Amino acid sequence: MLTRKALTNNSYHSIADLTDTIDTWAQNWNDNPQPLAWTQPANNIITKVKRGRAALTKTATDH
């Protein structure tokens, strides 16, 4: 959402430029919020989260 719309279509010459863009985006979003449109069904997201947690748990205990 933010990265697709505001970040990937621009180039930034400084951290200040990037920060200004993010601040402007956030202010516009706060002034005119839109509901989040999920791009995947909830079951797909939950399955990926569970897989990620399992991988992180295994990595954390295998050292």
C-alpha distances in whole Angstrom, upper triangle without the diagonal:
4,6,5,6,8,9,10,12,14,17,18,22,22,20,21,19,16,16,17,14,12,15,14,11,12,15,13,11,14,16,14,13,11,11,9,9,10,11,14,17,18,21,19,17,20,22,19,20,23,24,22,24,27,27,26,29,31,30,31,34,35,36
4,6,5,6,7,9,11,12,14,15,19,18,16,17,15,12,13,13,10,8,11,11,8,9,12,11,10,13,15,14,13,12,14,12,13,14,14,17,20,21,24,22,19,22,24,22,21,25,25,23,25,28,28,27,30,32,31,31,35,36,36
4,6,6,5,6,9,10,12,13,17,17,15,17,15,11,13,14,11,9,13,13,10,12,15,15,13,17,19,18,17,16,17,14,15,15,15,18,21,22,24,22,19,22,24,21,21,25,25,22,25,28,26,25,29,31,29,30,34,34,34
4,6,6,6,7,10,13,15,19,19,18,19,17,14,16,16,13,12,16,15,12,14,17,16,14,18,20,18,17,15,16,14,14,14,13,16,20,21,24,21,19,23,24,21,22,26,26,24,26,29,28,27,31,32,31,32,36,36,37
4,6,7,7,9,13,14,18,19,18,18,16,13,15,15,11,11,14,12,9,12,14,13,12,16,17,15,15,14,16,14,14,16,15,19,22,23,26,24,22,25,27,25,25,29,29,27,29,32,31,31,34,36,34,35,39,40,40
4,6,6,7,10,11,15,15,14,15,12,10,11,11,7,8,11,10,7,10,13,12,12,15,16,16,16,16,18,16,17,19,18,22,25,26,29,26,24,27,29,26,26,30,30,28,30,33,32,31,34,36,34,35,39,40,40
4,6,6,8,9,13,13,12,13,11,8,10,11,8,8,12,12,10,12,15,15,15,18,19,19,19,19,20,18,19,20,19,22,25,26,29,26,24,27,28,25,25,29,29,26,29,31,30,29,32,34,32,33,37,37,37
4,6,8,10,14,15,15,16,14,11,14,15,11,12,16,15,13,16,19,18,18,21,22,22,21,20,22,19,19,20,18,21,25,26,28,26,24,27,28,25,25,29,28,26,29,31,29,29,33,34,32,33,37,37,37
4,7,10,14,16,16,17,14,12,15,15,12,13,16,15,13,17,19,17,18,21,22,21,21,21,22,21,21,22,20,23,27,28,31,28,27,30,31,28,29,32,32,30,32,35,33,33,36,38,36,37,41,41,41
4,7,10,12,13,14,10,9,13,12,10,12,15,14,13,16,18,17,18,22,22,22,22,22,24,23,23,24,23,26,30,31,34,31,29,32,33,30,31,34,34,31,34,36,35,34,37,39,37,38,41,41,41
4,7,9,11,12,9,9,12,13,11,13,16,16,15,18,20,20,21,24,25,25,25,26,27,26,26,27,26,29,32,33,36,33,31,34,35,31,32,35,34,32,34,37,35,34,37,39,36,37,41,41,40
4,6,7,9,6,6,10,10,9,11,14,14,15,17,19,20,21,23,24,25,25,26,28,27,28,28,28,31,34,35,37,34,32,35,36,32,32,36,35,32,34,37,35,34,37,38,36,36,40,40,39
4,7,8,7,8,11,12,12,14,16,17,18,20,22,22,24,26,27,28,29,30,32,30,31,32,31,34,38,38,40,38,35,38,39,35,35,39,38,35,37,39,37,36,39,40,38,38,42,42,41
4,5,5,7,9,10,11,13,14,16,17,19,20,22,23,25,26,27,28,29,31,30,31,32,32,34,37,37,40,37,35,37,38,35,34,38,37,34,35,38,36,34,37,39,36,36,40,40,39
4,5,5,6,8,10,11,12,14,15,16,18,20,21,22,24,26,26,27,29,27,29,30,30,32,35,35,37,35,32,34,36,32,31,35,34,31,33,36,34,31,35,36,34,34,37,38,36
4,5,5,6,9,10,10,12,14,15,16,18,20,21,22,24,25,26,29,28,30,31,31,34,37,36,39,37,34,36,38,35,34,37,37,34,35,38,36,34,37,39,37,36,40,41,40
4,5,5,6,9,10,11,12,14,15,17,18,20,21,23,23,25,27,26,28,29,29,32,35,35,38,36,33,36,37,34,33,37,37,34,35,38,37,35,38,40,37,38,41,42,41
4,5,5,6,9,10,11,12,14,15,16,18,20,21,21,23,25,23,25,26,26,29,32,32,34,32,29,32,34,30,30,33,33,30,32,35,33,31,34,36,34,34,38,39,38
4,5,5,6,9,10,10,12,14,15,16,18,20,20,22,24,23,25,26,27,29,32,32,34,33,29,32,34,31,29,33,33,30,31,35,33,31,34,36,34,34,38,39,38
4,5,5,6,8,10,10,12,14,15,16,18,19,21,24,23,25,27,28,30,33,33,36,34,31,34,36,33,32,36,36,33,34,38,36,34,37,40,38,37,41,42,41
4,5,5,6,9,10,11,12,14,15,16,17,19,21,20,22,24,24,27,30,31,34,32,29,32,34,31,30,34,34,31,33,36,35,33,36,38,37,37,40,41,41
4,5,5,6,9,10,10,12,14,15,15,17,19,18,20,21,22,25,28,28,31,29,26,28,31,28,27,31,31,28,30,33,32,30,33,35,34,34,37,38,38
4,5,5,6,9,10,10,12,14,15,17,19,19,22,23,25,28,30,30,33,31,28,31,33,30,29,33,34,31,32,35,34,32,35,38,36,36,39,41,40
4,5,5,6,9,10,11,12,13,16,19,19,21,23,25,28,30,30,34,32,29,32,34,32,31,35,35,33,34,37,37,35,38,40,39,39,42,44,43
4,6,5,6,9,10,10,11,13,15,15,17,20,21,24,27,27,30,29,26,28,31,29,28,31,32,30,31,35,34,33,35,38,36,36,40,41,41
4,5,5,6,9,10,10,12,14,14,17,19,21,24,26,26,29,28,25,27,30,28,26,30,31,29,30,33,33,31,34,37,35,35,39,40,40
4,5,5,6,9,10,13,16,16,19,22,24,27,29,28,32,31,28,30,33,31,30,34,35,32,33,37,37,35,37,40,39,38,42,44,44
4,5,5,6,8,11,14,15,18,20,22,25,28,28,31,30,28,30,33,31,30,34,35,33,34,38,37,36,39,41,40,40,43,45,45
4,5,5,5,7,10,11,14,17,19,22,24,24,28,27,24,27,29,28,27,30,32,30,31,34,34,33,35,38,37,37,41,42,43
4,6,5,9,12,13,17,19,22,24,26,25,29,29,26,28,31,29,28,31,33,31,32,35,36,34,36,39,38,38,41,43,43
4,6,10,13,15,18,21,24,27,28,28,32,31,29,31,34,32,31,35,36,34,35,39,39,38,40,43,42,42,45,47,47
4,7,10,13,15,19,21,24,25,25,29,29,27,29,32,31,30,33,35,33,34,38,38,37,39,42,42,41,45,47,47
4,7,9,12,15,18,21,22,22,26,26,23,25,28,27,26,30,31,30,31,34,35,34,36,39,38,38,41,43,44
4,6,9,12,15,18,19,19,23,23,21,23,26,25,25,28,30,28,30,33,33,33,35,38,38,38,41,43,44
4,6,9,13,15,16,16,19,20,18,20,23,22,22,25,27,26,27,30,31,31,33,35,35,36,39,40,42
4,6,9,12,13,13,17,17,14,17,20,19,18,22,23,23,24,27,28,27,29,32,32,32,35,37,38
4,6,9,11,12,15,15,13,16,19,18,18,22,23,22,24,27,27,28,30,32,32,33,36,37,39
4,6,7,8,12,11,10,13,15,14,15,18,19,19,21,23,24,25,27,29,29,30,33,34,36
4,7,9,12,10,10,13,15,14,15,18,19,19,21,23,24,24,27,29,29,30,33,34,36
4,6,8,6,7,10,11,11,13,15,16,16,19,21,21,22,25,26,27,28,31,32,34
4,5,6,7,9,10,11,13,15,16,17,19,21,22,23,25,26,28,29,31,32,35
4,5,5,6,9,10,11,12,14,15,16,18,20,21,22,24,26,27,29,30,33
4,5,5,6,9,10,11,12,14,15,16,18,20,21,23,24,26,27,28,31
4,6,5,6,9,10,11,12,14,15,17,18,20,21,23,24,26,27,30
4,5,5,6,9,10,11,12,14,15,16,18,20,21,22,24,26,28
4,5,5,6,9,10,10,12,14,15,16,18,20,21,23,24,27
4,5,5,6,9,10,11,12,14,15,17,18,20,21,23,25
4,5,5,6,9,10,11,12,14,15,16,18,20,21,23
4,5,5,6,9,10,10,12,14,15,16,18,20,22
4,5,5,6,9,10,10,12,14,15,17,18,21
4,6,5,6,9,10,11,12,14,16,16,19
4,5,5,6,9,10,11,12,14,15,17
4,5,5,6,8,10,10,12,14,16
4,5,5,6,9,10,11,12,15
4,5,5,6,9,10,10,13
4,5,5,6,9,10,12
4,5,5,6,9,11
4,5,5,6,9
4,6,5,7
4,6,6
4,6
4
